[in-house]
Amino acid sequence: MELAMAAEELKTVVNRLRRAQGQIAGVIKMIEEGRDCEDVVTQLAAASRALDRAGFAIIATGLQRCLTDEDMAASGDREQMRSRLEKLFLSLA
């Protein structure tokens, strides 16, 4: 399944991934500096949420394409695509 997103959706996903990248860099620095465990875990959880949201946005785009693609519905590939999207979704759960 090809990743095809509208420019605005793509921008949102990339921004979330960059935010997560910055948070992970911050977590690494916090660990290297011996910072408080609770603070480290809080930042790690924030990075995890940012990654989850980016993943869900990508899956939602795929689901939307699957549901609106008439060629896919006509060819019978809809069930296969549904199964693939379900596996992707569950990989983030």
N, CA, C and O atoms as CSV, one atom per row, in Angstrom:
chain,resi,resn,atom,element,x,y,z
A,1,MET,N,N,0.855,-1.171,0.000
A,1,MET,CA,C,0.000,0.000,0.000
A,1,MET,C,C,0.899,1.231,0.000
A,1,MET,O,O,1.742,1.406,0.879
A,2,GLU,N,N,0.705,2.052,-0.973
A,2,GLU,CA,C,1.502,3.268,-1.158
A,2,GLU,C,C,1.021,4.355,-0.195
A,2,GLU,O,O,-0.180,4.508,0.027
A,3,LEU,N,N,1.963,5.103,0.370
A,3,LEU,CA,C,1.621,6.217,1.251
A,3,LEU,C,C,1.376,7.449,0.399
A,3,LEU,O,O,2.315,8.075,-0.093
A,4,ALA,N,N,0.113,7.789,0.230
A,4,ALA,CA,C,-0.262,8.975,-0.544
A,4,ALA,C,C,-1.144,9.840,0.345
A,4,ALA,O,O,-2.258,9.452,0.696
A,5,MET,N,N,-0.641,11.003,0.702
A,5,MET,CA,C,-1.364,11.887,1.607
A,5,MET,C,C,-1.460,13.274,0.994
A,5,MET,O,O,-0.596,13.698,0.226
A,6,ALA,N,N,-2.528,13.965,1.351
A,6,ALA,CA,C,-2.666,15.362,0.953
A,6,ALA,C,C,-1.550,16.160,1.631
A,6,ALA,O,O,-1.047,15.764,2.682
A,7,ALA,N,N,-1.178,17.258,1.037
A,7,ALA,CA,C,-0.063,18.067,1.545
A,7,ALA,C,C,-0.253,18.452,3.008
A,7,ALA,O,O,0.694,18.385,3.792
A,8,GLU,N,N,-1.455,18.852,3.381
A,8,GLU,CA,C,-1.710,19.268,4.765
A,8,GLU,C,C,-1.596,18.087,5.728
A,8,GLU,O,O,-1.041,18.227,6.818
A,9,GLU,N,N,-2.119,16.925,5.331
A,9,GLU,CA,C,-2.005,15.726,6.169
A,9,GLU,C,C,-0.545,15.328,6.333
A,9,GLU,O,O,-0.101,14.986,7.429
A,10,LEU,N,N,0.192,15.378,5.233
A,10,LEU,CA,C,1.609,15.031,5.266
A,10,LEU,C,C,2.373,15.972,6.191
A,10,LEU,O,O,3.223,15.534,6.966
A,11,LYS,N,N,2.072,17.255,6.109
A,11,LYS,CA,C,2.731,18.250,6.960
A,11,LYS,C,C,2.463,17.954,8.435
A,11,LYS,O,O,3.370,18.041,9.263
A,12,THR,N,N,1.225,17.606,8.759
A,12,THR,CA,C,0.864,17.298,10.140
A,12,THR,C,C,1.630,16.081,10.649
A,12,THR,O,O,2.163,16.100,11.759
A,13,VAL,N,N,1.687,15.030,9.843
A,13,VAL,CA,C,2.398,13.816,10.247
A,13,VAL,C,C,3.888,14.099,10.420
A,13,VAL,O,O,4.488,13.680,11.410
A,14,VAL,N,N,4.477,14.794,9.479
A,14,VAL,CA,C,5.910,15.106,9.566
A,14,VAL,C,C,6.194,15.964,10.798
A,14,VAL,O,O,7.201,15.752,11.473
A,15,ASN,N,N,5.329,16.923,11.099
A,15,ASN,CA,C,5.513,17.751,12.294
A,15,ASN,C,C,5.459,16.904,13.560
A,15,ASN,O,O,6.253,17.106,14.479
A,16,ARG,N,N,4.528,15.960,13.609
A,16,ARG,CA,C,4.442,15.084,14.782
A,16,ARG,C,C,5.701,14.234,14.917
A,16,ARG,O,O,6.212,14.041,16.021
A,17,LEU,N,N,6.191,13.734,13.803
A,17,LEU,CA,C,7.405,12.918,13.845
A,17,LEU,C,C,8.615,13.755,14.258
A,17,LEU,O,O,9.476,13.274,14.995
A,18,ARG,N,N,8.687,14.989,13.794
A,18,ARG,CA,C,9.796,15.869,14.209
A,18,ARG,C,C,9.701,16.201,15.697
A,18,ARG,O,O,10.715,16.272,16.391
A,19,ARG,N,N,8.479,16.403,16.178
A,19,ARG,CA,C,8.294,16.661,17.602
A,19,ARG,C,C,8.776,15.451,18.407
A,19,ARG,O,O,9.476,15.604,19.408
A,20,ALA,N,N,8.399,14.258,17.966
A,20,ALA,CA,C,8.839,13.042,18.654
A,20,ALA,C,C,10.358,12.913,18.599
A,20,ALA,O,O,10.987,12.517,19.581
A,21,GLN,N,N,10.940,13.244,17.462
A,21,GLN,CA,C,12.393,13.186,17.310
A,21,GLN,C,C,13.068,14.108,18.328
A,21,GLN,O,O,14.052,13.728,18.963
A,22,GLY,N,N,12.540,15.309,18.475
A,22,GLY,CA,C,13.081,16.247,19.451
A,22,GLY,C,C,12.907,15.754,20.875
A,22,GLY,O,O,13.800,15.909,21.708
A,23,GLN,N,N,11.747,15.158,21.154
A,23,GLN,CA,C,11.502,14.631,22.494
A,23,GLN,C,C,12.444,13.473,22.806
A,23,GLN,O,O,12.948,13.365,23.924
A,24,ILE,N,N,12.681,12.615,21.833
A,24,ILE,CA,C,13.591,11.488,22.052
A,24,ILE,C,C,15.016,11.988,22.271
A,24,ILE,O,O,15.732,11.468,23.126
A,25,ALA,N,N,15.426,12.992,21.505
A,25,ALA,CA,C,16.753,13.583,21.726
A,25,ALA,C,C,16.838,14.157,23.139
A,25,ALA,O,O,17.865,14.042,23.807
A,26,GLY,N,N,15.744,14.775,23.581
A,26,GLY,CA,C,15.705,15.309,24.935
A,26,GLY,C,C,15.785,14.217,25.987
A,26,GLY,O,O,16.445,14.389,27.012
A,27,VAL,N,N,15.123,13.104,25.744
A,27,VAL,CA,C,15.161,11.973,26.679
A,27,VAL,C,C,16.587,11.427,26.779
A,27,VAL,O,O,17.072,11.138,27.873
A,28,ILE,N,N,17.246,11.289,25.643
A,28,ILE,CA,C,18.627,10.794,25.650
A,28,ILE,C,C,19.513,11.724,26.470
A,28,ILE,O,O,20.326,11.269,27.274
A,29,LYS,N,N,19.353,13.020,26.264
A,29,LYS,CA,C,20.150,14.000,27.014
A,29,LYS,C,C,19.844,13.917,28.509
A,29,LYS,O,O,20.747,13.987,29.342
A,30,MET,N,N,18.562,13.769,28.838
A,30,MET,CA,C,18.174,13.660,30.243
A,30,MET,C,C,18.815,12.437,30.899
A,30,MET,O,O,19.289,12.510,32.033
A,31,ILE,N,N,18.826,11.322,30.182
A,31,ILE,CA,C,19.429,10.097,30.717
A,31,ILE,C,C,20.927,10.293,30.903
A,31,ILE,O,O,21.485,9.907,31.930
A,32,GLU,N,N,21.577,10.891,29.911
A,32,GLU,CA,C,23.023,11.131,29.997
A,32,GLU,C,C,23.372,12.066,31.148
A,32,GLU,O,O,24.447,11.957,31.738
A,33,GLU,N,N,22.463,12.986,31.467
A,33,GLU,CA,C,22.698,13.935,32.557
A,33,GLU,C,C,22.278,13.380,33.911
A,33,GLU,O,O,22.480,14.028,34.939
A,34,GLY,N,N,21.693,12.183,33.917
A,34,GLY,CA,C,21.272,11.577,35.179
A,34,GLY,C,C,20.047,12.234,35.786
A,34,GLY,O,O,19.917,12.300,37.008
A,35,ARG,N,N,19.150,12.720,34.941
A,35,ARG,CA,C,17.955,13.417,35.423
A,35,ARG,C,C,16.995,12.461,36.119
A,35,ARG,O,O,17.147,11.241,36.052
A,36,ASP,N,N,16.013,13.038,36.781
A,36,ASP,CA,C,15.015,12.309,37.555
A,36,ASP,C,C,14.259,11.307,36.673
A,36,ASP,O,O,13.852,11.629,35.557
A,37,CYS,N,N,14.084,10.113,37.182
A,37,CYS,CA,C,13.426,9.025,36.453
A,37,CYS,C,C,12.011,9.411,36.023
A,37,CYS,O,O,11.606,9.123,34.897
A,38,GLU,N,N,11.270,10.052,36.902
A,38,GLU,CA,C,9.887,10.436,36.584
A,38,GLU,C,C,9.845,11.419,35.413
A,38,GLU,O,O,8.981,11.316,34.543
A,39,ASP,N,N,10.771,12.360,35.397
A,39,ASP,CA,C,10.838,13.321,34.291
A,39,ASP,C,C,11.177,12.628,32.969
A,39,ASP,O,O,10.613,12.953,31.924
A,40,VAL,N,N,12.100,11.673,33.030
A,40,VAL,CA,C,12.494,10.934,31.825
A,40,VAL,C,C,11.309,10.150,31.279
A,40,VAL,O,O,11.035,10.186,30.080
A,41,VAL,N,N,10.611,9.447,32.153
A,41,VAL,CA,C,9.468,8.635,31.720
A,41,VAL,C,C,8.353,9.520,31.174
A,41,VAL,O,O,7.689,9.142,30.209
A,42,THR,N,N,8.135,10.683,31.769
A,42,THR,CA,C,7.112,11.609,31.275
A,42,THR,C,C,7.428,12.043,29.846
A,42,THR,O,O,6.540,12.067,28.994
A,43,GLN,N,N,8.677,12.383,29.585
A,43,GLN,CA,C,9.067,12.794,28.236
A,43,GLN,C,C,9.018,11.629,27.251
A,43,GLN,O,O,8.665,11.808,26.086
A,44,LEU,N,N,9.368,10.450,27.718
A,44,LEU,CA,C,9.300,9.262,26.871
A,44,LEU,C,C,7.853,8.955,26.491
A,44,LEU,O,O,7.574,8.576,25.353
A,45,ALA,N,N,6.939,9.117,27.436
A,45,ALA,CA,C,5.517,8.899,27.157
A,45,ALA,C,C,5.004,9.913,26.138
A,45,ALA,O,O,4.202,9.567,25.270
A,46,ALA,N,N,5.456,11.149,26.235
A,46,ALA,CA,C,5.042,12.177,25.273
A,46,ALA,C,C,5.539,11.829,23.872
A,46,ALA,O,O,4.808,11.997,22.896
A,47,ALA,N,N,6.762,11.352,23.768
A,47,ALA,CA,C,7.300,10.947,22.463
A,47,ALA,C,C,6.516,9.767,21.907
A,47,ALA,O,O,6.235,9.710,20.710
A,48,SER,N,N,6.170,8.848,22.758
A,48,SER,CA,C,5.392,7.683,22.327
A,48,SER,C,C,4.025,8.101,21.795
A,48,SER,O,O,3.567,7.580,20.778
A,49,ARG,N,N,3.378,9.031,22.473
A,49,ARG,CA,C,2.069,9.525,22.007
A,49,ARG,C,C,2.194,10.222,20.657
A,49,ARG,O,O,1.333,10.059,19.792
A,50,ALA,N,N,3.251,10.993,20.475
A,50,ALA,CA,C,3.450,11.675,19.189
A,50,ALA,C,C,3.636,10.658,18.065
A,50,ALA,O,O,3.099,10.836,16.971
A,51,LEU,N,N,4.388,9.601,18.327
A,51,LEU,CA,C,4.574,8.551,17.321
A,51,LEU,C,C,3.263,7.824,17.032
A,51,LEU,O,O,2.945,7.538,15.878
A,52,ASP,N,N,2.505,7.528,18.088
A,52,ASP,CA,C,1.207,6.866,17.904
A,52,ASP,C,C,0.278,7.712,17.045
A,52,ASP,O,O,-0.368,7.198,16.132
A,53,ARG,N,N,0.212,8.989,17.331
A,53,ARG,CA,C,-0.682,9.874,16.570
A,53,ARG,C,C,-0.271,9.955,15.107
A,53,ARG,O,O,-1.126,9.993,14.223
A,54,ALA,N,N,1.013,9.981,14.851
A,54,ALA,CA,C,1.484,9.987,13.462
A,54,ALA,C,C,1.089,8.688,12.773
A,54,ALA,O,O,0.629,8.705,11.631
A,55,GLY,N,N,1.262,7.585,13.448
A,55,GLY,CA,C,0.879,6.291,12.882
A,55,GLY,C,C,-0.606,6.193,12.620
A,55,GLY,O,O,-1.021,5.706,11.569
A,56,PHE,N,N,-1.416,6.654,13.568
A,56,PHE,CA,C,-2.870,6.620,13.386
A,56,PHE,C,C,-3.295,7.506,12.214
A,56,PHE,O,O,-4.208,7.151,11.469
A,57,ALA,N,N,-2.645,8.641,12.052
A,57,ALA,CA,C,-2.981,9.527,10.927
A,57,ALA,C,C,-2.673,8.846,9.596
A,57,ALA,O,O,-3.436,8.970,8.638
A,58,ILE,N,N,-1.567,8.137,9.542
A,58,ILE,CA,C,-1.210,7.415,8.316
A,58,ILE,C,C,-2.224,6.311,8.037
A,58,ILE,O,O,-2.660,6.139,6.899
A,59,ILE,N,N,-2.597,5.568,9.065
A,59,ILE,CA,C,-3.578,4.490,8.892
A,59,ILE,C,C,-4.933,5.053,8.492
A,59,ILE,O,O,-5.606,4.489,7.629
A,60,ALA,N,N,-5.340,6.152,9.105
A,60,ALA,CA,C,-6.633,6.762,8.765
A,60,ALA,C,C,-6.666,7.183,7.304
A,60,ALA,O,O,-7.691,7.043,6.637
A,61,THR,N,N,-5.552,7.694,6.808
A,61,THR,CA,C,-5.479,8.078,5.399
A,61,THR,C,C,-5.631,6.851,4.507
A,61,THR,O,O,-6.340,6.894,3.501
A,62,GLY,N,N,-4.971,5.769,4.873
A,62,GLY,CA,C,-5.103,4.533,4.112
A,62,GLY,C,C,-6.519,4.000,4.136
A,62,GLY,O,O,-7.022,3.517,3.122
A,63,LEU,N,N,-7.161,4.083,5.281
A,63,LEU,CA,C,-8.543,3.626,5.407
A,63,LEU,C,C,-9.468,4.472,4.550
A,63,LEU,O,O,-10.355,3.948,3.876
A,64,GLN,N,N,-9.263,5.764,4.577
A,64,GLN,CA,C,-10.083,6.662,3.765
A,64,GLN,C,C,-9.917,6.347,2.280
A,64,GLN,O,O,-10.901,6.297,1.542
A,65,ARG,N,N,-8.691,6.136,1.847
A,65,ARG,CA,C,-8.442,5.781,0.443
A,65,ARG,C,C,-9.123,4.466,0.089
A,65,ARG,O,O,-9.711,4.326,-0.983
A,66,CYS,N,N,-9.036,3.513,0.996
A,66,CYS,CA,C,-9.629,2.198,0.755
A,66,CYS,C,C,-11.138,2.306,0.587
A,66,CYS,O,O,-11.720,1.661,-0.285
A,67,LEU,N,N,-11.761,3.115,1.416
A,67,LEU,CA,C,-13.219,3.230,1.391
A,67,LEU,C,C,-13.730,4.044,0.219
A,67,LEU,O,O,-14.883,3.889,-0.186
A,68,THR,N,N,-12.896,4.903,-0.329
A,68,THR,CA,C,-13.359,5.768,-1.414
A,68,THR,C,C,-12.849,5.346,-2.789
A,68,THR,O,O,-13.234,5.936,-3.799
A,69,ASP,N,N,-12.003,4.348,-2.837
A,69,ASP,CA,C,-11.438,3.904,-4.114
A,69,ASP,C,C,-12.388,2.915,-4.784
A,69,ASP,O,O,-12.472,1.758,-4.374
A,70,GLU,N,N,-13.092,3.362,-5.799
A,70,GLU,CA,C,-14.069,2.517,-6.485
A,70,GLU,C,C,-13.405,1.346,-7.191
A,70,GLU,O,O,-13.974,0.255,-7.235
A,71,ASP,N,N,-12.222,1.547,-7.740
A,71,ASP,CA,C,-11.522,0.452,-8.416
A,71,ASP,C,C,-11.220,-0.680,-7.443
A,71,ASP,O,O,-11.327,-1.857,-7.788
A,72,MET,N,N,-10.843,-0.310,-6.228
A,72,MET,CA,C,-10.537,-1.324,-5.229
A,72,MET,C,C,-11.798,-2.097,-4.858
A,72,MET,O,O,-11.767,-3.322,-4.734
A,73,ALA,N,N,-12.900,-1.384,-4.683
A,73,ALA,CA,C,-14.157,-2.039,-4.328
A,73,ALA,C,C,-14.601,-2.973,-5.443
A,73,ALA,O,O,-15.092,-4.070,-5.178
A,74,ALA,N,N,-14.432,-2.548,-6.678
A,74,ALA,CA,C,-14.859,-3.353,-7.818
A,74,ALA,C,C,-13.982,-4.586,-7.992
A,74,ALA,O,O,-14.461,-5.630,-8.435
A,75,SER,N,N,-12.721,-4.478,-7.652
A,75,SER,CA,C,-11.808,-5.592,-7.884
A,75,SER,C,C,-11.821,-6.617,-6.758
A,75,SER,O,O,-11.196,-7.671,-6.883
A,76,GLY,N,N,-12.509,-6.337,-5.675
A,76,GLY,CA,C,-12.568,-7.283,-4.572
A,76,GLY,C,C,-11.377,-7.204,-3.632
A,76,GLY,O,O,-11.229,-8.054,-2.754
A,77,ASP,N,N,-10.529,-6.204,-3.797
A,77,ASP,CA,C,-9.360,-6.061,-2.931
A,77,ASP,C,C,-9.694,-5.392,-1.601
A,77,ASP,O,O,-8.831,-5.275,-0.731
A,78,ARG,N,N,-10.917,-4.961,-1.443
A,78,ARG,CA,C,-11.299,-4.227,-0.233
A,78,ARG,C,C,-11.055,-5.054,1.032
A,78,ARG,O,O,-10.543,-4.526,2.019
A,79,GLU,N,N,-11.407,-6.319,1.017
A,79,GLU,CA,C,-11.228,-7.155,2.204
A,79,GLU,C,C,-9.747,-7.346,2.522
A,79,GLU,O,O,-9.352,-7.329,3.688
A,80,GLN,N,N,-8.944,-7.525,1.505
A,80,GLN,CA,C,-7.503,-7.654,1.714
A,80,GLN,C,C,-6.939,-6.357,2.305
A,80,GLN,O,O,-6.121,-6.399,3.224
A,81,MET,N,N,-7.369,-5.222,1.785
A,81,MET,CA,C,-6.904,-3.936,2.295
A,81,MET,C,C,-7.382,-3.729,3.729
A,81,MET,O,O,-6.629,-3.234,4.567
A,82,ARG,N,N,-8.614,-4.100,4.013
A,82,ARG,CA,C,-9.139,-3.972,5.370
A,82,ARG,C,C,-8.287,-4.780,6.341
A,82,ARG,O,O,-7.958,-4.312,7.431
A,83,SER,N,N,-7.938,-5.981,5.941
A,83,SER,CA,C,-7.119,-6.839,6.784
A,83,SER,C,C,-5.735,-6.226,7.021
A,83,SER,O,O,-5.227,-6.251,8.141
A,84,ARG,N,N,-5.139,-5.685,5.980
A,84,ARG,CA,C,-3.827,-5.055,6.120
A,84,ARG,C,C,-3.891,-3.832,7.030
A,84,ARG,O,O,-3.013,-3.630,7.868
A,85,LEU,N,N,-4.932,-3.018,6.863
A,85,LEU,CA,C,-5.085,-1.831,7.708
A,85,LEU,C,C,-5.339,-2.224,9.158
A,85,LEU,O,O,-4.839,-1.578,10.079
A,86,GLU,N,N,-6.113,-3.278,9.357
A,86,GLU,CA,C,-6.377,-3.751,10.718
A,86,GLU,C,C,-5.076,-4.186,11.386
A,86,GLU,O,O,-4.846,-3.864,12.552
A,87,LYS,N,N,-4.231,-4.903,10.672
A,87,LYS,CA,C,-2.945,-5.333,11.231
A,87,LYS,C,C,-2.071,-4.129,11.573
A,87,LYS,O,O,-1.418,-4.105,12.616
A,88,LEU,N,N,-2.064,-3.135,10.695
A,88,LEU,CA,C,-1.292,-1.925,10.977
A,88,LEU,C,C,-1.820,-1.214,12.216
A,88,LEU,O,O,-1.052,-0.781,13.074
A,89,PHE,N,N,-3.139,-1.100,12.295
A,89,PHE,CA,C,-3.757,-0.439,13.439
A,89,PHE,C,C,-3.403,-1.167,14.731
A,89,PHE,O,O,-3.024,-0.540,15.720
A,90,LEU,N,N,-3.528,-2.485,14.718
A,90,LEU,CA,C,-3.236,-3.263,15.918
A,90,LEU,C,C,-1.760,-3.207,16.295
A,90,LEU,O,O,-1.416,-3.356,17.467
A,91,SER,N,N,-0.891,-2.996,15.321
A,91,SER,CA,C,0.530,-2.881,15.648
A,91,SER,C,C,0.815,-1.634,16.479
A,91,SER,O,O,1.830,-1.569,17.173
A,92,LEU,N,N,-0.069,-0.654,16.413
A,92,LEU,CA,C,0.093,0.569,17.208
A,92,LEU,C,C,-0.632,0.504,18.544
A,92,LEU,O,O,-0.386,1.325,19.427
A,93,ALA,N,N,-1.522,-0.466,18.693
A,93,ALA,CA,C,-2.335,-0.557,19.920
A,93,ALA,C,C,-1.530,-1.119,21.068
A,93,ALA,O,O,-2.051,-1.265,22.174
